[in-house]
Amino acid sequence: MRNKNRRSADIGRFLFILVFLGMAVSVQAREGFRIGDADNDGEITIIDALMIARYYVGLEQKGFYQDASDVDANGAINILDALLVARYYVGLIREFPAGPGHLDNPFEGAVWYVDPVWSSLAEAAGGGPISSCSTGVLVDNITSITGGAGLKGRLDEALSQNANLIIIVLDYLPSDCTFAWYDPFESQVTPFERYTTEFIDPIAAILSLEAYSHIRKVVVIEPDALPVIITNQEKQACMEMYGTGGYPDMIRYAVNALNAIQHTYSYIDIAHSGYLGWDDNFIFIADIVTNTLKSATNGLASVSGFITNTTNYTPLEEPFLPDSEYEIDDTPIRSARFYEWNRYFDEIHYAQDMYLALVDRGFPASIGMLINTSRNGWGGEGRPAHVSTSGDIDTYVDESRVDRRLHRGNWCNQPGGIGERPRANPAIHIDAYVWAWPPGISDGTGEPGVQDPDDPQKTYVRMCDPNETSIYSIDPHIGTGALPAPHRGKWNRAHFEVLLENAYPPVL
């Protein structure tokens, strides 16, 4: 072992000397590349290590291939890559630590992109302490790909920030299983063709540009698209979207397109515990994503993982209700009217158990889960400080739960709170807590008769109407709990200020 360490040190000194002697390197390039073959001549030699080292210190050279040079696949080319190539050349290692362009957890050790538009809006609304947090880039219609700053502009901004990780949220498939953007009288294409050729293909083309090859592009795929099939089976339109050319086919196409792009990591949305935490629904979503990806190009290894709570408010944890099977008078508290026999009260246990269920179905153990925590803090003055002492199940639950929605099914513009700040590896099987859905961005509008001039797909939504009752409650007196808001995807300062006031952990 000492001899190997000495040889590694000698290699490092050799590279250092060569770099600063300024040796000129010019080679004949060829098509394609092999990881570690920085000059793309078909062989991995000490010249490749030298070229990587020269690139790292900023020396000009011809024939250098960046795509082949990030041999540890961490999104950056540095002296460690040069040393790894040198070690490979002299036989100290037989392979590089990561495959081409793929990390087990892309969030680990990354510099996260900060959206300057959201950041300035948040700061102006009193959110200065969190304005530097990373948030997702919402791509929710064809115009948003190229309109305004567009996706390319966001990636250029990431480069200017020296960020090597950006979260992109694809939110184009309507969760009510209708296709307001598809008019067969105006076009001969099907919804599948429009989604794939007019939405996914242009996105993939931008993400594939060489300038962004070393940015870790985390793509959240279609909030609620697969989950909605489970809970809307009575709708003919939803069942049609489960068949040929439907949501699974569209999502599989997206995964295949993204999987071919270096440093691109797909995470498919699987709703949240309040939506799919019942036993049948839990099994159903695990089966749907498994069946959807089995026939993908790389099968179940086609995705980096899954994301929960993308557009919802379910708490990360219920600190005073840690056990849904806890009994009062021999009856489990999950039977309370708020939980309706759902065994999952929070997102952390839902996500971790879903990980186990998916690995049991054949997904690689390397997959990870993301939890969106941008709006699920539920702090402020209304947050309970201790567990209830009531002997009545409903009272016990209502006095103990931090989730203060009128009904757990209420999902639109709720008065939650800023949650845990984005960070990598917060818990077992969890790749990161993320703010995929930026706090302050509307879930939809409850103003009747008002259509979004920028996107006709976005119209009135009953669950976003503060004056309506919840469609999920059997009690006709339970309201939606929604705050007034503009159309989906628009900034809502008033909502952001509520989230800020209710932040947990508090925003100091």
ABEGO torsion letter per residue (X at the ends): XAAAAAAAAAAAAAAAAAAAAGBBBBBBBBBEBBBGBAAGAGBBBAAAAAAAAAAAAGBBBBGBBAAAABAAGAGBBBAAAAAAAAAAAAGABABBABBBGBBABAABGBBBBBBAAAAAAAAAAGAAAAAABBBBBBBABAAAAABEAEAAAAAAAAAAAGBABBBBBBBABBAAGBBAABBAAABABBAAAAAAAAAAAAAAAAAABAAAAABBBBBBBGBGAAAAAAAAAABAAAAAAABBGBAAAAAAAAAAAAAABBGBBBBBBAEBAAAAABAAAAAAAAAAAAAAAAABAAEAAABAEBBBGAABABBABBAABABAABBBGGBBAAABAAAGGBABABAAAAAAAAAAAAAAAGBBAABBBBBBAAAAAGBEAABBABBBABABAAAAAAAABABABABAABABGBBBBBBBBBBBGABBGBABBBBABBBGBBAEBABBGBBBAABAABBBBAAABAABBBAABABAABBAGBBBBBBBGBBBAAAAAAAAAABOBBBX
